[in-house]
């Protein structure tokens, strides 16, 4: 069984997003087509394998979006907020390092000044 990221397939993604309305409406005439739980009735082994596969792997859509339980507006997984937070943390760490270097240089200049006065 596969673990981790699913291999992205651009052709299938485009096909899934551009399937025509007429084709979907024609398939909806078939009773039980696409109803929830019908996979388990038609082919139980395939349904179980798909369930395990989708629970052990992660796709691009799983990373970029999340599902909301309240039905409110969803702006993604908050990756932008995480990115901004990490950028601020990185900025703080860089500034601390720069300040430490400046303090070290000032102290070393001060000590060398004291040594030259003797």
Buried (B, 14 or more C-beta within 10 A) or exposed (E): EEEEEBEEEEEEEEEEEEEEEEEEEEEEEEEEEEEEEEBEEEEEEEBEEEEEEEEEBEEEEBEEEEEEEEEEEEEEEEEEEEEEEEEEEEEEEEEEEEEEEEEEEEEEEEEEEEEEEE
